Amino acid sequence: MPTLALVRMNGRLDRLAREAGMHPDLVARFIRLGLVDPAEPGAGARLAQAARLRRDLGIGYSGAVLACRLLARIDELEARLRRYER
């Protein structure tokens, strides 16, 4: 994963922050916690999801990251189950 300085230099951090409707420092915090890779598609949506979990449920940053990972895993398993049900 690129360093935060490189991400900021390339403008990805600012782009992600705009996409997710978040402050760049908060995006940087989630990147350091391993929630997203700034170059990965869909990173803005995951950042916004983590911010909503923090706001709506009052969980900490690490808890929001864990919840996002679990929700993504549930989505993956449900998709797999739908394929097997056909």
QUIGIWO-V295047 format. One line per field, one symbol per residue. ss: DSSP state (H for helix, E for strand, - for the rest). psi: psi as a letter, one per 20 degrees, with the letter a starting at -180 (. if undefined). burial: b if it has 9 or more other C-alpha atoms within 8 Angstrom, else e. Layout:
# QUIGIWO-V295047
ss: ???
psi: ???
burial: ???
This chain:
# QUIGIWO-V295047
ss: ---HHHHHHH-HHHHHHHHH---HHHHHHHHH----------HHHHHHHHHHHHHHH---HHHHHHHHHHHHHHHHHHHHHHHHH-
psi: pqqhgggggijhghgggghikrqhhhghghghijgqphipqjhhghghgghgggghikrrghhhgggggghhgggghhggghhhi.
burial: eeeeeebbeeebbbebbbbbebebeebbebbeeebbbbeeeebbbbbbbbbbbbeeeebebeebbebbbeeeeeeeeeeeeeeeee
